[in-house]
């Protein structure tokens, strides 16, 4: 299948071996395509934002839990839930939604389990993103994101 901006993620995922394909559940690729409106540069920006911000934000969530600050737990979990939903990290969304509920209900007793699961899921998402990028590079697809946006880049110009 020839690769273009609309099918980039599917082609890369199809090039995985069976073992790696099982890990694709970490990120819902159709969601990532939808939220980036099919624009590779926007998709990369969303993924880079997730990768660059998620660890610090999870740490702040952990601090809020240790400090028994329910309002802050709700706030941090809500932000992480939205960030995860934007890239289609549905298992992260579920963990952060549970933590958000705990904060909203001022019931922080059951938060360690969901926080531990969230950390595992964030690691899975990170691994998936890195492996997807490595597979694209190995397949010759490379990075379809332009180095500089001169205002002339649309979907047809970004096609690989």
N, C-alpha and C positions, 0 to 999 in steps of 0.2 A: 504494500500500500504506500503510495507516495505521501510524504509528510508535508503538511501545510499548517497554517496557524490554527485552523479549526480542529485538526485531528492530532496535533503534536503530542498531547498527553497520552492518547490511546496508542499511538504508534510506539512511543517509548515504553509504555507498560507492556505492550505485546512483545517487545523484544526481551523482556525479562525471562529468565528461566523459571521453571515451575515453582521452585523454592521461594524466589523473590516475589513472584506474582501473588503468593498467598499473603504477603505483607501489604499489598495495595489497599487493604481495608483501612489503613491508618488515615487516609485522606480520600474523600469522595471526589473523584476527578470531575464529574459533571458540575458539582457545586463550585469548584475552583474556576472552571471555565465560565460558569454563569456570573459569578461575582466579579470576574475580570473582564466580562463582556467580550470574551474571546480575544482580548488584546494581550499578547505575550508579555509586553513590558509591564502592564498592570499586574498580571499574574505574578511575575517575578518580584515586583514591588511588594505585593501582599505577602508572598512567601518570605521574602527578606525581612519584612517588618515582624512577622511571626517569629522567625528564627532569632532576630536581634533583640526582641523585647520579652519573649515568653519566660525565660529563666529568671530574670529580675522580678517579673510580676508574680511568678509562682513563689519566689522567695518572700516577697511582700505579703502574699496570702498566708504563707506559713507563719510569718511573724505576727500577723493579725490573729491567727488561730492560737498561737502560743501566748499572746497577750490577752486573749479572751475578749477581743474587740469585735463584737457581732456586726456592728455597722460597717466596719472596715472589711470584714470577711465578706459580707454581702457585696460591697462595692468592688473589691478586687476580683471576686469570683465572677461577678457580672461582666466586668471588662474582659476577663480571660475567656468567658463563654462566648462573647461576641467576636473576639479575635479568632477563636477556634472555628466558630461557625462560618466566618468569612472565607476560610480556606477549605472548609468541608471536613474538618477534623471532628467527626461526630462523636467519637468515644470521649474525646476531651470535653466536648460540649456537655455530655451527660454528667461527667464528674464535676465540672464547674457549676452546672445547674443545681446539682445536689448540694454543693457547698454554699451556693447563693441562697438556697432555700433554708439551710441551717442558720445562716447569718440573719436572714429576714425573720425567722421564727425565734431568734435568740436562743438556739439550741446547739451549742458548739460541742457537746459531748461526742456525737458521732462523726466528727470531721476528719479524724486521722486516716481512716480507711479511704475515704474519697480523695483526700490529698495525696496519699501514697499511690492510688490508682491513677490520679491525674499526672503525677510525675512519670509513671511508666508510660502512659499514653503520649505525653509530650515527647518522651524519648523515641517512641515508635514513629511519631510524625516526623521528628527531626531526621531519623534514619531513612524514612521513606523519601523525604525531600532530597536528601543527599544522594541516595541511591538512584533516584529518578534523574537527577542532574548528571550523575556519573554514567548512567546508561545512555543518556542523550549524547554525551561527549563521546562515548565509545562507539556509538552507532553512526557517528559522523554528523548527527543533527546539530551538535554543538549548542551554544546559547543563541536562541533566536531573538534575544532582547537587544535592541540597538544600544550602542554605547552612548550615543548622544541623541536626544529627541529634538529634531530640528523643526518640529511642528508639521512635518510632511509625512509622518509615519502613520499609516492606517493599516487595517488588517491585510489588505492585498499587498502592501509593500513589505510586510513582516513575514510573509509566507516563506518557508524554508525551501 
